[in-house]
Amino acid sequence: MTTVEDFDRQAAQDGKTARKRVSRSELGEWKAEPGREDPVGILVKQNAKRVPELVPIRMARMAVSPFTFLRGAAAVMAYDLGCQRDTGLITQLCGDAHLANFGLFGTPERNLVFDVNDFDETLPGPFEWDVKRLVASVAVAGLVNGCSEKRAASAAEATARGYREAIEVLAQQDSLDIWYDRVDADQVLTLITKKKGRKEAEKTIAAARKRTSLQALDKLTESDADGIPRIKSQPPLLMPIDTSDVKLVKSVLGQYRRSLPDHMRVLIDRYVMVDAAVKVVGVGSVGTRCFIVLLMDKESGTPLFLQVKEADISVLAPYQKPSRYQQQGHRVVAGQRLMQAASDIFLGWATGPAGVDFYWRQFRDMKGSVNIEDLSHHQLANYGALCGGVLARAHCRSGDPIAIDTYIGSSDKFDEALSDFAMSYSDQNAADYRLLVAAIEDGQVEVADNPY
């Protein structure tokens, strides 16, 4: 009979085997492969599948800084990681775990928690891919914010340390403890010791609590002649759909309803669709088809905004096993539910006209985020460590914490290696960013005059 000790021994052995595949010091190495694909070419290939009139907005947002470039270049980094050897320690990946994809949001119990919050690229893969993207984003953000290379490296190292120390704790816990573990807003505040930083965090949390459908109704709509709220037209970032398209949206809404659990179908049936609009969001997502749908409670008239986002094949897909979910919205929803400590009750999926896959979620559900550009070195290091710890917990919900812990070890060797990678890759990212800027200046890439 197999015992718990047998499972633990096997997990530890898996971690040791992974070290033979890729040593921890090797994690710190980055050097572009000979014949590396042109990064701008990778982005242009992505753009071919996107809404043509929105592509210049995407490229303009990516051209703002090396950090916004990194945000939009998930496909470029996936290509680079796919060229490297990996540990083989598989877990559900966020797939785009940069700093700006962590934040606050409301749980079904209406508590405010901090977690990973973007899963467009989610797919099972080697745990270190997410960690490498996270630490690289810390290094790039630090340099953009004016930190010295030494300080940017130390912030990246603090991020890796946050991941390692969380894994060490989680490896001692049972599966239920890991599953129930979460970081709420009050815990975030306890990590901030400086008075100024704490005040800023309190403001962010207070603002997040107010970001609801009611606030969105006031900000995004105006009443028509019959007193019915209609979404304002603010082209090209917010554009109500044509009346002829309303039937299509309603048909997709019906399909989305069928993806929900039975009890949620009862809830969604209490609402009626009032309006819908195209809504441009993010950096990397710009150009994909994204909508907001306004529904109203049939009895009280209370608004509910849902966001409908196109779900394409993950940028990790060419380098990992195919997703078990053929419907890409289903892939996103399943990955989000697996990685998050508490997920949106309105998560669902549907396939629209021309076979385009979508996933659905609440819009502005008590969401809040840190302004990365305002973070000092000290704040960046602390925030990176917080994100690293949260990512570790997300990985341990599907991966093996003992195997990952055995691989990482208790020394700072892992932290230093990931910091080395972060700085080397930040140089690569800066070079790729310059290529995009040059392509824009040469007229090869079109950009919008006002991307925001």
Backbone hydrogen bonds, N-H to C=O, Kabsch-Sander energy under -0.5 kcal/mol:
donor,donor_aa,acceptor,acceptor_aa,energy
7,F,3,T,-1.8
8,D,4,V,-2.5
9,R,5,E,-2.5
10,Q,6,D,-2.2
11,A,7,F,-2.4
12,A,8,D,-2.6
13,Q,9,R,-2.3
14,D,10,Q,-2.2
15,G,11,A,-1.8
16,K,12,A,-2.0
17,T,13,Q,-2.7
18,A,14,D,-2.0
19,R,15,G,-1.3
20,K,16,K,-1.1
21,R,17,T,-1.4
22,V,18,A,-2.9
27,L,23,S,-1.0
27,L,24,R,-0.6
28,G,24,R,-0.5
28,G,25,S,-1.1
29,E,26,E,-1.6
36,R,33,E,-1.5
42,I,38,D,-1.8
43,L,39,P,-1.8
44,V,40,V,-2.5
45,K,41,G,-2.1
46,Q,42,I,-1.8
47,N,43,L,-2.5
48,A,44,V,-1.2
49,K,46,Q,-1.7
50,R,47,N,-1.8
51,V,287,G,-3.3
54,L,51,V,-1.8
55,V,51,V,-1.0
55,V,52,P,-0.6
57,I,54,L,-0.8
58,R,54,L,-1.7
59,M,55,V,-2.4
60,A,56,P,-1.9
61,R,57,I,-2.3
62,M,58,R,-2.2
63,A,59,M,-1.4
64,V,61,R,-1.1
69,F,65,S,-2.1
70,L,66,P,-2.2
71,R,67,F,-2.3
72,G,68,T,-1.7
73,A,69,F,-1.2
73,A,70,L,-0.6
77,M,73,A,-2.1
78,A,74,A,-2.4
79,Y,75,A,-1.9
80,D,76,V,-2.0
81,L,77,M,-2.9
82,G,78,A,-2.2
83,C,79,Y,-0.7
83,C,80,D,-0.9
84,Q,81,L,-1.5
90,I,88,G,-1.1
91,T,125,G,-2.6
93,L,123,L,-2.0
98,H,96,D,-1.8
101,N,98,H,-2.2
102,F,99,L,-1.1
103,G,115,D,-2.4
104,L,368,G,-3.1
105,F,113,V,-1.8
106,G,365,D,-2.1
107,T,111,N,-2.9
110,R,107,T,-2.4
113,V,105,F,-2.5
113,V,111,N,-0.6
114,F,183,V,-3.3
115,D,103,G,-2.4
117,N,101,N,-2.6
118,D,101,N,-0.6
122,T,119,F,-1.6
123,L,93,L,-1.1
125,G,91,T,-2.6
127,F,89,L,-2.4
129,W,126,P,-2.0
130,D,126,P,-0.5
130,D,127,F,-0.7
131,V,127,F,-1.3
132,K,128,E,-2.9
133,R,129,W,-1.9
134,L,130,D,-2.3
135,V,131,V,-2.8
136,A,132,K,-2.1
137,S,133,R,-1.9
138,V,134,L,-1.8
139,A,135,V,-2.3
140,V,136,A,-2.6
141,A,137,S,-2.5
142,G,138,V,-2.6
143,L,139,A,-2.2
144,V,140,V,-2.4
145,N,141,A,-2.2
146,G,143,L,-1.3
147,C,142,G,-2.8
152,A,148,S,-2.7
153,A,149,E,-2.4
154,S,150,K,-1.9
155,A,151,R,-2.1
156,A,152,A,-2.0
157,E,153,A,-2.3
158,A,154,S,-2.2
159,T,155,A,-1.6
160,A,156,A,-2.1
161,R,157,E,-2.4
162,G,158,A,-2.2
163,Y,159,T,-1.7
164,R,160,A,-2.7
165,E,161,R,-3.1
166,A,162,G,-1.6
167,I,163,Y,-2.4
168,E,164,R,-2.2
169,V,165,E,-1.5
170,L,166,A,-2.8
171,A,167,I,-2.3
172,Q,169,V,-1.5
173,Q,170,L,-1.4
178,I,174,D,-2.0
179,W,175,S,-2.3
180,Y,176,L,-2.4
181,D,177,D,-1.1
183,V,114,F,-0.6
184,D,182,R,-0.6
185,A,112,L,-2.3
187,Q,184,D,-0.5
188,V,184,D,-1.5
189,L,185,A,-1.7
190,T,186,D,-1.5
191,L,187,Q,-0.8
191,L,188,V,-0.9
192,I,189,L,-1.5
193,T,191,L,-0.7
198,R,194,K,-2.3
199,K,195,K,-2.2
200,E,196,K,-2.0
201,A,197,G,-2.2
202,E,198,R,-2.5
203,K,199,K,-1.9
204,T,200,E,-2.1
205,I,201,A,-2.5
206,A,202,E,-2.4
207,A,203,K,-2.5
208,A,204,T,-2.1
209,R,205,I,-1.9
210,K,206,A,-0.8
210,K,207,A,-0.6
211,R,207,A,-0.7
211,R,208,A,-1.1
212,T,210,K,-1.8
216,A,212,T,-2.2
217,L,213,S,-2.3
218,D,214,L,-1.7
219,K,215,Q,-2.0
220,L,216,A,-3.2
221,T,217,L,-1.3
222,E,230,R,-2.5
224,D,228,I,-2.3
227,G,224,D,-2.1
230,R,222,E,-3.0
232,K,220,L,-3.1
234,Q,232,K,-0.7
234,Q,238,L,-3.6
237,L,234,Q,-1.2
238,L,234,Q,-1.4
239,M,278,V,-2.2
241,I,276,A,-1.9
245,D,242,D,-1.6
246,V,242,D,-0.5
246,V,243,T,-1.2
247,K,243,T,-0.5
249,V,245,D,-2.2
250,K,246,V,-2.5
251,S,247,K,-2.0
252,V,248,L,-2.1
253,L,249,V,-2.6
254,G,250,K,-2.0
255,Q,251,S,-1.6
256,Y,252,V,-2.7
257,R,253,L,-2.4
258,R,254,G,-1.3
259,S,255,Q,-0.7
259,S,256,Y,-1.4
260,L,256,Y,-0.6
260,L,257,R,-1.3
264,M,261,P,-0.7
265,R,261,P,-1.5
266,V,262,D,-1.4
267,L,263,H,-1.2
268,I,264,M,-2.8
269,D,265,R,-1.8
270,R,267,L,-1.7
271,Y,268,I,-1.7
272,V,296,M,-2.2
274,V,294,L,-3.2
275,D,294,L,-1.5
277,A,292,I,-2.3
278,V,239,M,-3.1
279,K,290,C,-2.2
280,V,237,L,-2.4
286,V,283,V,-0.9
287,G,288,T,-0.6
288,T,285,S,-2.3
290,C,288,T,-0.6
291,F,308,V,-2.9
292,I,277,A,-2.6
293,V,306,L,-3.0
294,L,275,D,-3.0
295,L,293,V,-0.6
295,L,304,L,-2.6
296,M,272,V,-2.3
297,D,302,T,-2.5
298,K,270,R,-2.9
301,G,297,D,-1.8
304,L,295,L,-2.6
306,L,293,V,-2.4
306,L,304,L,-0.5
307,Q,361,R,-3.5
308,V,291,F,-2.9
309,K,307,Q,-0.5
309,K,359,Y,-2.5
310,E,289,R,-2.1
311,A,357,D,-2.7
312,D,310,E,-0.6
317,A,314,S,-1.4
319,Y,316,L,-2.1
320,Q,316,L,-0.7
320,Q,317,A,-0.8
326,Q,324,R,-0.6
328,Q,326,Q,-0.7
331,R,327,Q,-1.8
332,V,328,Q,-2.0
333,V,329,G,-2.5
334,A,330,H,-2.8
335,G,331,R,-2.3
336,Q,332,V,-2.5
337,R,333,V,-2.5
338,L,334,A,-1.8
339,M,335,G,-2.0
340,Q,336,Q,-2.7
347,L,344,D,-1.3
348,G,360,W,-1.6
350,A,358,F,-1.8
352,G,356,V,-3.7
355,G,352,G,-1.2
356,V,353,P,-1.3
358,F,350,A,-2.7
359,Y,309,K,-2.3
360,W,348,G,-3.0
361,R,307,Q,-1.8
363,F,305,F,-2.3
366,M,211,R,-3.4
366,M,364,R,-1.7
368,G,104,L,-1.8
372,I,370,V,-1.2
374,D,371,N,-1.8
375,L,372,I,-1.6
380,L,376,S,-2.9
381,A,377,H,-2.4
382,N,378,H,-2.0
383,Y,379,Q,-2.8
384,G,380,L,-2.7
385,A,381,A,-2.1
386,L,382,N,-2.0
387,C,383,Y,-2.5
388,G,384,G,-2.6
389,G,385,A,-2.3
390,V,386,L,-2.1
391,L,387,C,-2.6
392,A,388,G,-2.0
393,R,389,G,-1.8
394,A,390,V,-2.2
395,H,391,L,-2.3
396,C,392,A,-2.1
397,R,393,R,-0.8
397,R,394,A,-0.5
398,S,395,H,-1.4
399,G,395,H,-3.3
404,I,400,D,-2.2
405,D,401,P,-2.7
406,T,402,I,-2.6
407,Y,403,A,-2.1
408,I,404,I,-2.7
409,G,405,D,-2.9
416,E,412,D,-2.5
417,A,413,K,-2.2
418,L,414,F,-2.5
419,S,415,D,-1.9
420,D,416,E,-2.3
421,F,417,A,-2.4
422,A,418,L,-2.6
423,M,419,S,-2.1
424,S,420,D,-2.3
425,Y,421,F,-3.2
426,S,422,A,-1.9
427,D,423,M,-1.4
428,Q,424,S,-1.6
429,N,425,Y,-3.0
430,A,426,S,-2.2
431,A,427,D,-2.1
432,D,428,Q,-2.5
433,Y,429,N,-2.6
434,R,430,A,-2.0
435,L,431,A,-1.5
436,L,432,D,-1.8
437,V,433,Y,-2.4
438,A,434,R,-2.4
439,A,435,L,-2.2
440,I,436,L,-2.1
441,E,437,V,-2.5
442,D,438,A,-2.0
443,G,440,I,-1.2
444,Q,439,A,-2.1
445,V,439,A,-1.4
448,A,56,P,-2.0
